[in-house]
Structure formats: C-alpha cells, structure tokens
Amino acid sequence: MLGNFSYCNPTKLYFGDTSLNALHTELPKYGKNVVLIYGGGSIKKNGIYDDVIRILNENGKNVVEIAGVMPNPTLPKLYEGIEIARQHQADLLLAVGGGSVCDYAKAVSVSVHCTQDPWEKYYVRFEEPDCEIVPIACVLTMVGTGSEMNAGAVITNPSTKQKIGHVFADEKIMPRFSILNPKYTLTLPHYQMTAGIYDIFNHICEQYFSGNDDNTSDYISEGLMRSLLHASRIANKDPQNYEARSNIMWTATWALNTLIAKGKTTDWMVHMLGQAVGAYTNATHGMTLSAVSLPYYRFIMKDGLEKMKRFAIHVWDIDPSGLNDEEIAEKGLAAMETWMKELGLAMNITELGVTDEMIEGIADATIHLNGGYKDLSREDIITILKESMQSSL
C-alpha cells in the first residue's frame, strides 16, 4: 500500500433479527426530542413503524415525523425537513428506511443550525459544516448505499437538474448507531432488491478500478465482490432466503464505509454518470449505474488493463490460458454482463427514459473526477452516454 491515511469509523452497528431492541440501549443517550424520518409509508404496512414508535414511547421521547422522503431526495424536501427539525429542537434524527432516507437525514443534520443555504454551502461550494450537527441514527430497511456507516448525503435539485453527493469529512456526520435487521429487507420488490445489489457491486468497483499497486484494499474488495455474486444469485431465485439477504446486507455496509478506499485513489465516474442520468429521469439509482457501467468500463479497459485482467481472473474465474490481456479483460466484462442480465438490471439508459435530446444536458451535468484510469473529456462522456443508449440490447 503506497498511500498515507487515517481511519476512524464511529458508527456502532447492531446486526440481526432482534437488533431493533438495541434502541432501548441507545435512545437514553439522547435528549427527548426525536425526529422520525421515513419514506413512502411501507414501514407502516410491514409493521416496522409501529415497533419503532412503541420503543420511542417506552423511552419517553417527544416525536415528530418527516414522512414522504423520496428515493431521490429533493432540495425542497430538504428545506421542509430543516424547518421541522428546527421547530422541534431536535436532539436526534432517526432515519427508518433505505439509503435515501439515511442520506436525507444527514443533509438535515448539517443544515438545522446552519445560517447559510445548504445547497450552496454543501453541494455547490462543497464546504464542511461550521455549525452544530444534530446526531442521526438509522434503522435500515433496504440495502445498497452503505449510508448506514458513512458520511455521504446525496440531494437532487430539480430546478437545476443536478443530483450531487457530498461525502462529509467530519466523522460526527456518520450515524451514531445503525440497526441492520435482514428480515426488514425481505418484503422489498424484486426490482428494488436487484437495484440495491448492483449499487453495492458498483461501490466496490469504483474503489477497485484505480491504481495498480499491491494493495490490501483490493484483496478485500475481491472477497466482497465474490460474496455478493454468490448471495445475489441465491436471493434472485429465492428472495426469502435469510442467509443470502443477510450476507448482502453486511456486504453493502462494508462496501462503502471507507475501509476499502484506504491507501489508494478511487474512481466514481460511473456514479457521476448515473447520478446525472438520475437527475434527468428520476430513475432508481442502482439502475442508472447498471445502465452506464459496461459502456464506461469498456471505454476505459485499455487504460486500466492490468486491473481489468485481474478482475476477470479473481472475481469472475476466467481461465487466462491461451488468451491475451485484452481478451481476458473482455471475458471478465462479458461474465459481468451475463450476471447483470440474470438479475434483470437495466442495461441501457433508453429504458430509463433518456432521449437523444437529453444527452448534451446529461453530459453537462456530469461531474468530472480524475481518480480512475482515464480522465474523461466532455466528448468522452457523450460517447459513453450514446453507447449507453443502446448498450446490451
């Protein structure tokens, strides 16, 4: 490992089918005023809401709610949440839902006591908080983002058609604790389950496809990817398989809690492309990633050939005998494509609603990063997006 780094992750995890009981341990550590944050109401249908409210009441908490957080949380919704949390004088923000709800709670947490516009401060200028941060905690009901153990928060500005993530530097923005009960994920629709699986996989890829030094982080990444591939195939056939779903949930957390990024550069251009597509279409995040991934990886394959070859052999079990490096790498991507189709993932951006007229705007909305194997120009991005229009049909 060639890099210099520090590592601290203060989030405490409670994992398993009785993990919600940990609320009784954690809630007494915080003040009385709790803001309960959740999405479209599925937690009321499956009983999680009632269980959480019961425990909050048993611990004497004064609760207000922010309901209706959407899969791509918007800036107007953020403003609404900030006002509710301010009026309630929130001591704790409790997010119950998937990654979008957790992301949203973090954005509220850094904005409640901020005197500046949060969009300008955090998502345009990418500044760090200089105000009090309201602590958050998560009860996870959907896996994919890893938001339960990191400091990232993605917000969409519908007026500017921008979907931007800010990974905050301050560890206080990470959830103080997160509750991970795999049973809560069993009621997810298949589409959402597989979108989450690909989000996990791509998080690992974004950190894996950078650098060529002998890095422990890459060995961990390969193990996580192999575990995910195994569990995903089981869950795809049997979504009620608790063991598979628990392994997927645990992999999701370790895919993006900053561990496997240590000592190396990272890429994240698939996410930049996918988020720009999402800002224009409001499509499910994991599906925007799957739709642009293969065109992107094939575009950069020669620039990152050594790692692409390793990916093929160590993750996809490609036999390199009699093949040159490019053939090995392409076979790895072909195996990845087969797996993606097996899960039923979106394989092109056309099926997500992208039209030819959107391409230029999406390209302009794509943030340029340079941690991967190729620094893309605007023309490169347009080429990839056009390829993504018809990819893998």
C-alpha positions in Angstrom: 0.0 0.0 0.0 1.5 3.3 -1.1 -0.8 5.8 0.5 -0.8 7.6 3.8 -4.1 7.6 5.7 -6.0 7.7 8.9 -9.1 5.6 9.6 -11.9 6.2 12.0 -15.5 4.9 11.8 -17.5 5.7 14.9 -20.8 4.1 13.8 -21.9 1.3 16.1 -23.7 -1.5 14.3 -26.4 -3.8 15.7 -27.0 -6.7 13.3 -29.5 -9.5 13.3 -33.2 -10.3 13.6 -33.5 -8.9 17.1 -31.4 -5.9 16.5 -34.3 -3.3 16.9 -34.2 -4.0 20.6 -30.9 -2.1 20.7 -33.0 1.1 20.5 -33.6 0.6 24.2 -29.9 0.8 24.8 -29.2 3.8 22.6 -32.1 6.1 22.9 -31.5 7.0 26.6 -28.2 8.6 25.4 -30.0 11.4 23.6 -32.4 14.2 24.5 -36.2 13.9 24.4 -36.9 15.5 21.0 -36.6 12.9 18.3 -37.5 13.5 14.6 -38.6 10.2 12.9 -37.7 10.3 9.2 -39.1 7.8 6.7 -40.2 7.3 3.1 -43.4 6.5 1.3 -45.1 4.6 4.1 -44.1 1.0 3.5 -42.8 0.8 7.1 -46.4 1.3 8.2 -47.6 -1.6 6.1 -45.0 -4.1 7.3 -45.2 -3.2 11.0 -41.7 -1.6 11.4 -43.3 1.8 12.1 -45.4 0.5 15.0 -42.4 -1.2 16.6 -40.2 1.9 16.4 -43.0 4.2 17.7 -43.6 1.8 20.6 -40.0 1.8 21.6 -39.7 5.6 21.3 -42.8 6.0 23.5 -41.4 3.5 26.0 -38.3 5.6 26.2 -40.3 8.8 26.8 -39.4 10.5 23.6 -41.2 13.5 22.1 -41.6 12.5 18.5 -42.4 14.5 15.3 -42.2 13.0 11.8 -40.8 13.8 8.4 -42.6 11.4 6.1 -42.5 11.0 2.3 -38.8 11.2 1.7 -38.5 10.1 -1.9 -36.0 7.7 -3.5 -34.1 10.7 -4.8 -34.5 13.3 -2.0 -35.0 16.8 -3.4 -33.9 20.2 -2.2 -37.4 21.4 -1.5 -37.9 18.3 0.7 -34.6 19.1 2.5 -35.9 22.7 3.2 -39.1 21.2 4.6 -37.2 18.8 6.9 -34.8 21.5 8.2 -37.8 23.6 9.3 -39.5 20.7 11.1 -36.3 19.8 12.9 -35.7 23.4 13.9 -39.2 23.9 15.3 -38.9 20.6 17.2 -35.4 21.5 18.6 -34.3 18.1 17.5 -31.9 16.1 19.7 -31.8 13.1 17.4 -32.8 12.3 13.8 -33.9 8.7 13.5 -34.0 7.6 9.9 -36.0 4.4 9.2 -35.7 3.3 5.6 -33.2 2.8 2.9 -30.1 4.8 1.9 -32.1 7.7 0.5 -33.7 8.3 3.9 -30.4 8.0 5.7 -28.8 10.4 3.2 -31.6 12.8 3.7 -31.2 12.7 7.5 -27.5 13.6 7.2 -28.3 16.5 5.0 -30.9 17.7 7.5 -28.4 17.2 10.4 -25.8 19.5 8.9 -28.4 22.2 8.0 -30.6 22.6 11.0 -28.2 25.0 12.7 -26.6 26.3 9.5 -27.3 30.0 8.7 -26.4 29.6 5.0 -28.3 28.0 2.2 -27.4 24.3 2.4 -27.4 23.7 -1.3 -24.9 26.5 -2.0 -22.7 25.6 1.0 -22.6 21.9 0.8 -23.4 21.0 -2.8 -22.1 23.9 -4.8 -19.1 25.0 -2.8 -18.6 21.6 -1.1 -17.8 23.2 2.3 -17.8 21.4 5.6 -20.2 22.3 8.4 -19.2 25.1 10.8 -22.2 24.7 13.0 -23.7 22.3 15.5 -24.5 18.9 13.9 -27.7 17.1 15.0 -26.8 13.4 15.6 -28.5 10.8 13.4 -29.2 7.1 13.7 -30.5 4.6 11.1 -32.9 1.7 11.1 -32.1 0.1 7.7 -34.9 -1.4 5.7 -33.2 -1.5 2.3 -29.6 -2.2 1.4 -27.4 -0.8 -1.3 -26.0 2.6 -0.4 -23.9 1.9 2.6 -25.3 5.2 4.0 -25.8 3.5 7.4 -22.0 3.7 8.1 -20.7 6.6 6.1 -20.9 10.4 5.9 -22.3 10.7 2.4 -25.5 12.5 1.5 -27.0 12.8 -2.0 -29.5 15.5 -2.8 -31.3 16.3 -6.1 -32.0 19.9 -7.2 -34.9 19.5 -9.6 -34.7 23.1 -10.8 -31.1 22.8 -12.0 -31.4 19.1 -12.8 -28.4 18.2 -10.6 -28.0 15.2 -8.4 -25.0 15.7 -6.2 -23.4 13.8 -3.4 -21.3 15.3 -0.6 -19.1 12.9 1.4 -18.5 15.0 4.5 -15.2 14.9 6.2 -16.4 15.2 9.8 -17.0 11.8 11.4 -19.7 13.3 13.6 -22.0 13.3 10.5 -21.8 9.5 10.3 -24.7 7.8 12.1 -24.1 7.3 15.8 -25.6 3.9 15.5 -27.3 1.8 12.9 -29.7 -1.1 13.2 -29.4 -3.8 10.5 -32.2 -6.4 10.5 -32.0 -8.5 7.3 -35.7 -9.5 7.8 -36.7 -5.9 7.1 -35.4 -6.3 3.5 -37.4 -9.4 2.7 -40.5 -7.5 1.6 -38.7 -5.4 -1.0 -39.9 -5.7 -4.6 -37.5 -7.7 -6.8 -36.7 -4.6 -8.8 -35.5 -2.7 -5.7 -33.6 -5.7 -4.4 -31.6 -6.1 -7.5 -31.0 -2.4 -7.9 -29.6 -2.3 -4.4 -27.4 -5.3 -5.2 -25.9 -3.6 -8.2 -25.4 -0.4 -6.2 -23.3 -2.4 -3.7 -21.3 -4.1 -6.5 -20.6 -0.8 -8.2 -19.5 0.8 -4.9 -16.8 -1.8 -4.7 -15.9 -1.4 -8.4 -15.5 2.4 -8.0 -12.8 1.8 -5.4 -11.3 -1.2 -7.0 -10.7 0.2 -10.5 -7.9 2.6 -9.6 -4.2 2.2 -9.0 -2.1 -0.8 -9.8 0.0 -1.2 -6.6 -0.2 -4.2 -4.4 -3.0 -3.0 -2.1 -4.7 -5.0 0.7 -7.9 -3.0 0.0 -8.2 -4.6 -3.4 -8.0 -8.1 -2.0 -10.8 -7.2 0.4 -12.8 -5.8 -2.5 -12.4 -9.1 -4.5 -13.7 -11.1 -1.5 -16.6 -8.8 -1.0 -17.5 -9.0 -4.7 -17.3 -12.8 -4.8 -19.5 -13.0 -1.7 -22.0 -10.6 -3.2 -22.2 -12.5 -6.5 -22.8 -15.8 -4.6 -25.5 -14.3 -2.4 -27.2 -12.4 -5.2 -27.7 -15.5 -7.3 -29.4 -17.2 -4.3 -31.5 -14.2 -3.5 -32.5 -13.7 -7.1 -34.0 -17.2 -7.2 -35.2 -17.2 -3.6 -35.7 -13.6 -2.3 -36.8 -15.0 1.1 -33.5 -16.7 1.8 -32.5 -15.0 5.1 -28.8 -16.1 4.9 -28.3 -14.7 1.4 -30.1 -11.5 2.3 -28.0 -11.1 5.5 -24.8 -11.5 3.6 -26.0 -8.9 1.0 -26.8 -6.5 3.8 -23.4 -7.0 5.5 -21.5 -6.6 2.2 -23.4 -3.4 1.5 -22.2 -1.8 4.7 -18.5 -2.8 4.2 -18.6 -1.8 0.5 -18.9 1.9 1.4 -17.8 2.6 5.0 -14.5 3.9 3.6 -12.5 0.8 4.5 -11.6 -0.4 1.0 -10.8 3.1 -0.2 -7.9 3.3 2.2 -4.4 3.6 0.8 -5.5 4.3 -2.8 -7.2 6.5 -5.3 -10.9 5.9 -6.3 -12.8 6.4 -9.5 -16.6 7.2 -9.0 -17.2 8.2 -12.7 -19.9 5.5 -13.1 -21.7 7.2 -10.2 -21.2 10.7 -11.7 -22.7 9.4 -15.0 -25.5 7.6 -13.2 -26.4 10.5 -11.0 -26.6 12.8 -13.9 -29.0 10.4 -15.7 -31.0 10.1 -12.4 -31.3 13.9 -12.2 -32.9 13.9 -15.7 -35.1 10.8 -15.3 -35.7 10.3 -11.6 -34.8 6.6 -12.3 -33.8 4.2 -9.5 -30.2 4.9 -8.5 -28.9 1.3 -8.9 -30.4 1.0 -12.3 -28.8 4.2 -13.6 -25.5 2.7 -12.5 -26.1 -0.6 -14.3 -27.2 1.2 -17.5 -23.9 3.1 -17.8 -21.4 0.7 -16.3 -20.4 -1.6 -19.1 -20.0 1.2 -21.7 -17.8 3.0 -19.3 -15.7 0.0 -18.4 -15.2 -1.0 -22.0 -14.3 2.6 -22.8 -11.5 2.7 -20.1 -10.5 -1.0 -20.4 -7.2 -0.5 -22.2 -6.2 2.3 -19.8 -6.8 0.0 -16.8 -6.0 -3.3 -18.5 -3.9 -4.8 -15.7 -6.7 -4.4 -13.1 -9.4 -5.4 -15.6 -7.4 -8.6 -16.2 -7.1 -9.2 -12.5 -10.9 -8.5 -12.1 -11.7 -11.2 -14.7 -9.5 -13.8 -13.2 -10.0 -13.2 -9.4 -13.7 -12.2 -9.4 -15.2 -14.0 -12.4 -12.9 -17.1 -12.6 -11.9 -16.5 -16.2 -9.3 -19.0 -17.3 -6.5 -17.0 -18.9 -4.9 -19.9 -20.8 -4.2 -19.0 -24.4 -5.7 -15.5 -24.1 -4.0 -12.1 -24.3 -4.7 -9.5 -21.7 -7.4 -7.7 -23.7 -9.2 -11.0 -24.3 -9.1 -11.9 -20.6 -10.4 -8.5 -19.6 -13.2 -8.6 -22.2 -14.3 -12.1 -21.0 -14.5 -10.7 -17.5 -16.8 -7.9 -18.6 -18.8 -10.4 -20.6 -19.3 -12.5 -17.5 -20.3 -9.4 -15.6 -22.9 -8.6 -18.3 -24.3 -12.1 -18.1 -24.8 -11.8 -14.3 -26.4 -8.4 -14.7 -28.9 -9.7 -17.2 -29.5 -12.7 -14.9 -30.6 -10.3 -12.2 -32.8 -8.3 -14.6 -30.9 -5.0 -14.3 -31.3 -2.0 -16.6 -28.8 -2.5 -19.4 -29.2 0.9 -21.2 -30.3 4.4 -20.4 -33.0 4.4 -23.0 -35.2 2.1 -20.9 -34.8 4.6 -18.0 -36.3 7.4 -20.1 -33.3 9.1 -21.6 -33.8 10.5 -25.1 -31.3 11.8 -27.6 -32.3 15.3 -26.7 -31.1 14.8 -23.1 -27.6 13.7 -23.9 -25.9 17.1 -24.1 -27.6 18.2 -20.8 -26.7 15.0 -19.0 -23.1 15.4 -20.2 -23.0 18.9 -18.8 -24.5 17.8 -15.5 -21.9 15.0 -15.1 -19.2 16.0 -12.6 -15.7 15.2 -13.7 -13.4 13.2 -11.4 -9.9 12.0 -12.1 -9.2 9.2 -9.7 -9.7 6.4 -12.2 -7.7 5.1 -15.1 -8.8 7.8 -17.6 -9.6 11.4 -17.2 -12.7 11.8 -19.3 -13.4 14.8 -21.6 -16.9 16.1 -22.3 -16.7 14.4 -25.7 -15.7 11.1 -24.0 -18.8 11.4 -21.7 -21.1 12.0 -24.7 -19.6 8.9 -26.4 -20.2 6.8 -23.4 -23.7 8.1 -23.0 -24.5 7.4 -26.6 -23.2 3.9 -26.3 -25.3 3.6 -23.2 -28.4 4.4 -25.2 -28.3 1.0 -26.9 -25.9 -1.0 -24.7 -26.6 -4.7 -24.3 -29.9 -4.8 -26.1 
